[in-house]
Amino acid sequence: MSNIKIDVITITPEMAAQWLEKSNTRNRSVSEKTVKAYADDIINNRWELTGQGISFYDDGVLADGQHRLHAIIMADKPTTMTVTKGLLQSAINGIDQHRARAVHDTLTLKQDYGRVTATDVAALRLCYPHGKTNTAAMEAMLVENYENLTIVNQMFGAQSTKTGSAIMRATVLLALADGEDKCDLAEFVDVLVNGITTQPHHKTVVLLRDMILQGQAGGGEAHRRAFMRKSQLALSRFLKKQAAKRLSDVEYYTYPLLSYSDIN
C-alpha cells in the first residue's frame, strides 16, 4: 500500500492521448456512447472532481479511466481528475465490481428536488432525442423541466401503473411544454387512468388505454418512442374533441422533443 500515490492533476488532451497510447494495453472495449456522455459533461462544465478518476497498476498499465481519457480528447479540453498510481494487479477484482448508483437515487440524495423516481428519469429521457445516461445531464434536464414534471406527476398520482408509465408521463409533459392547457391535460389523464368516459371524444383515450393494458407499450427504446408518438396523436385528437376508431403508427411527433441546447 505504501507504493500507491494519489494526485489531483489537470489532464490535457495531449496527456490523455499519450497515456492511452502507452499504457492502455489491457482493457475492455470502448463504449462510444459513454465517451460522448462524458465529453458532453466536460464541454458544458458539468464534470465533477471525485475520487473516481484515472488509475494505473504498479507496472504502469492503465487500470481504470480509459473512457474519461477518450472524453478529454473528444472534448478537446483540459480536465482535472484524481490520478492514482501503483495499484496492485489484484485491484482489478475491485474496479467497477460494485453496485452502480442509479441516477434517480443520486438526484434524490442531493436533497434539492425531493424524491426522484426511476419513472421520472425514464420520462425525461424520452423527452429528448437521445436519452443520456449520465447523472449531470439528467440533473440539467430535471432542473429545466422540474415545474412541469411536478405538475404531470400530480395529474397521474404517486402510484405507478401501466397507464401512468414513463411513456404516458412524457407524452403529457411534452404537450404541457408545448403550451397545451393544464386542465385539458388533467382531464385526459383522468380518463386514461380510470377508463371512465362521459364524452364521445373520451373513447379515443380509452382506445389508447386498452392498447397500454394489452402490453403494446412495451419493448426497447425505439418501440417506446414509436408508442409515444401514437400516444401524442391520441392526446391531440382528444384535445380537439375528435373520437377516433383506431390509432395508427405515425413517424412524427405531434409535440416536439426538447432540445439539448436548452440545458447546455
Residue pairs with C-beta under 8 A, 6 or more apart in sequence:
3 58
3 86
4 84
4 85
4 86
4 87
5 84
5 85
5 86
6 82
6 83
6 84
6 85
7 82
7 83
8 49
8 80
8 81
8 82
8 83
9 80
9 81
9 82
9 83
10 78
10 79
10 80
11 19
11 54
11 69
11 72
11 78
11 79
11 80
11 81
11 83
12 72
12 78
13 72
13 73
13 75
13 76
13 77
13 78
16 69
16 70
16 72
16 73
17 69
17 73
19 54
19 62
19 69
20 62
20 66
20 69
20 70
20 73
22 60
23 56
23 60
23 61
23 62
24 61
24 62
24 66
24 69
25 61
25 62
26 61
26 62
27 62
27 66
30 66
30 67
30 70
31 67
33 133
34 67
34 133
35 67
35 70
35 71
35 74
36 71
36 74
37 132
37 133
37 134
37 137
38 47
38 67
38 68
38 70
38 71
38 134
39 70
39 71
39 72
39 74
39 75
40 46
40 132
40 134
40 137
41 47
41 71
41 134
41 136
41 137
42 71
42 72
42 75
42 77
42 79
43 75
43 77
44 140
44 264
46 136
46 137
46 140
47 79
47 136
48 136
49 80
49 81
49 82
50 82
51 82
52 64
52 82
53 65
53 68
53 81
53 82
53 83
53 84
54 62
54 64
54 65
54 68
54 69
54 81
54 82
54 83
54 84
55 62
55 63
55 64
55 65
55 83
55 84
55 85
55 87
55 91
55 95
56 62
56 63
56 83
56 84
56 85
56 86
56 87
57 63
57 86
57 87
57 88
57 89
57 91
58 85
58 86
58 87
58 88
58 89
59 89
62 69
63 87
63 91
63 92
63 95
64 95
64 96
65 81
68 79
68 81
71 79
72 78
72 79
102 118
103 121
103 133
103 134
103 135
103 138
104 116
104 117
104 118
104 120
104 121
106 135
107 113
107 116
107 121
107 135
107 138
107 139
107 142
108 114
108 115
108 116
110 139
113 142
113 146
116 142
117 160
119 160
119 164
119 165
119 166
119 169
120 142
120 149
120 153
120 169
121 138
122 166
122 170
123 149
123 152
123 166
123 167
123 169
123 170
123 173
124 131
124 138
124 141
124 142
124 145
124 149
124 170
124 173
125 131
125 132
125 138
125 141
125 166
126 166
126 167
126 170
126 224
126 225
126 228
127 141
127 145
127 170
127 173
127 174
127 177
127 257
127 258
128 141
128 257
128 258
128 259
128 260
129 257
129 260
131 221
132 138
132 141
137 263
140 263
140 264
141 258
141 263
142 149
143 263
144 258
144 262
144 263
145 173
145 177
145 258
148 173
148 176
148 177
149 169
149 173
151 176
151 182
152 169
152 172
152 173
152 176
152 185
153 169
155 172
155 185
155 186
155 189
155 190
156 164
156 168
156 169
156 172
156 189
156 193
157 164
157 193
161 193
162 212
162 213
162 217
163 192
163 193
163 209
163 212
163 213
164 193
165 212
165 217
166 224
167 217
167 224
167 227
167 228
167 231
168 189
168 192
168 212
168 231
170 228
171 228
171 231
171 232
171 235
171 255
172 185
172 188
172 189
172 235
174 232
174 253
174 255
174 256
174 257
174 258
175 185
175 232
175 235
175 239
175 254
175 255
176 182
176 185
177 255
177 258
178 255
178 256
180 239
180 255
181 239
184 239
185 235
188 205
188 235
188 238
188 239
190 196
191 197
191 202
191 205
191 206
191 209
191 238
192 205
192 208
192 209
195 206
195 209
196 202
197 203
197 205
197 206
199 241
200 241
200 243
201 237
201 238
201 240
201 241
201 242
201 243
202 238
203 243
203 244
204 234
204 237
204 238
204 242
204 243
204 244
204 247
205 234
205 238
207 234
207 244
207 245
207 246
207 247
208 230
208 231
208 234
208 247
211 217
211 230
211 247
216 227
217 224
217 227
218 224
219 227
226 249
228 253
229 249
229 250
229 251
229 252
229 253
229 254
230 247
230 248
230 249
230 250
232 250
232 253
232 254
232 255
233 247
233 248
233 250
233 254
234 244
234 247
235 254
235 255
236 254
236 255
237 243
237 244
